[in-house]
């Protein structure tokens, strides 16, 4: 039987993260972020000082941070960096250069050594590529798939308009781009599947945070908005919807923690656990946001209220869940269908 109970240190970590994010990223600042283009680099430095990239953080610790980042809609590329890039640098014995992201298209990218490594190809849907200090590119060599570090200045990055302006994807085109080898094919064969599962777990936890934040806003509004002389939360039509969202969120949270605990152990059954979490998390986020939008009414769509920002993130997470977790077995394939 798995123990999903968090330790005192983990609860303190989550509490500290929530306080930091609520102070640094109030709704008014989030609403202004898309207009500013590139996030403030000091925000990334603050995350490093807070220990969000420390080596001693395990998957459960990262899962708790991911949940808080979803609740606050953290406008920094932390999930991608911590999920898919940081383990590569640690495996190579190299320091993290800053925000980084994985271009995971080995079937569309190739690398050759002549005499230095060069990478050619195209990688669509690279999340936060325009914010990265280095791109971790999965490319096929003569010996197999390897991981390379490529400077963004050496590639073409075409950022696309996405449903979530706080998290944008891009198509990265590499034309004889100079690269440094981070993981050879033998190491990549172990690393790449683990990176995919790790990132998918963090995204599922982020989705739980998005959902929980939306529910909290709806409950708060239902307690102060009155109709017929009573708070609207006292009406069954509203209360039952909020209760349904709560039940969905708690299920998703249990599955997300289960996935993190599985990764933190020997990895047995990790793919199946992550597949379940990757479905439940975004589904709970979309459901909670849609219920919150109904409860809050017209105010929910105003720029300053911010609930629609959560809905955008929920839809983004839901649209990316199939990409995040490749089918592992019949159960996972059914969940992802």
Buried (B, 14 or more C-beta within 10 A) or exposed (E): EEEEEBEEEBEEBBEBBBEBBEEBBEBEEBBEBEEEEEBBEEBBEBBEEBBBBEEEBEBBBBBBBBBBBBBBBBBBBBBBBBBBBBBBBEBBEEEBEBBBBBBBBBEBBBBEEEEEBBBBBBBBBBBBBBBBBBBBBBBBBEEEBBBBBBBBEBBEBBBEEBBBBBBBBBBBBBEEBBBEBBBBBEBBEEBBBBBBBBBBBBBBBBBBBBBBBBBEBBBEBBEEBEEEEEBBBEEEEBBEBBEEBBEBBBBBBBBBBBBBBBBBEEEEEBBBBBBBBBBBBBBBBBBBBBBBBEBBEEEBEEEEBBBBBBBBBBBBBBEBBBBBBBBBEEEBEEBBE
